[in-house]
Amino acid sequence: MDSKHIVGKIVGAAYVTNDLDEAKNFYANVFGWSYRPASTPFDNQAFLALKDDAVVASMGDYPADRHPDSKPGWRIIIAVEDVEAAIQAAVESGGKIILSPSDKRANGVGMVQDADGAMLGLVPLEAVSKFKFNQQRMEDDNQVVERLRRLSHVIG
């Protein structure tokens, strides 16, 4: 299946916070979300946020080795054809590299900060299906859990 039609589109969302319990309560009360624990190799907690049994986002607290420029808030994940080229374009446009896809923790995904400080995850097309939270169901979210486990540092 040709997935080029999603290049440049948002394919996922992750929320990183200093107070995970408060954030989970807020989104549960406002949107009716429930949560399922997600494993992580880092010193932090992670959850998949669910609505009507569908994964809609991920949530986590900060790992101990987070990037110093990382602030609490939402991160959007955008599909790109070439992560390195997207990172270069971001830097040339005033952005900052937070995580290179060549970093062993990144698993091929990049993270940049735009000129205003917003954090953006850049995911290659071949990995997009693992980030399309709004289309994943509980019974097949194991791939999402595995990708989030590998990327828990990236979202922070």
C-alpha positions, 0 to 999 in steps of 0.5 A: 500500500502506498503511504506517501499520501500521509507525508507531512500529516499528523499520525499520532500524539503523545503527552509528557508531564511532570505530574502523570496522575494529574494529567490522567485525571484531567483527560479522563474527566474532560474526554472520558479517557481510560488508560492502559499501562505501557512498558518502558525501558526508561525510568518513567511510567507510560500509558496508552490513552483509550477512548471506546477501546481505541488508542488515541494517544500516549502519556508518560512522565519524564525519564530521568535523562530527558533532554534539557529543552524538553518541557511538559506538553503535547508532542505531535508525531508527523510522517516524513519520507526522510527523517534526516532531510526533515531534521535538516529542513527544521534546523535551516528553518530555525528549529533545533535537533532534540533527537537524531534518528541515528541515536540508538534510543531513537529507533529511526525516529527524530525529534525536533523543536520548532522556532517557538519551542514546540516538540515534533516527532518525525516518523518514517513512512515505514513506521507510520502504522505504529503511530496511528493511534486513532486507528488502532484497536485494543486487540492489535495495539501490541505494535503501538506498545512496543514502539512507545516502549522504544520511544519513551525517551523521544516523547520526553 
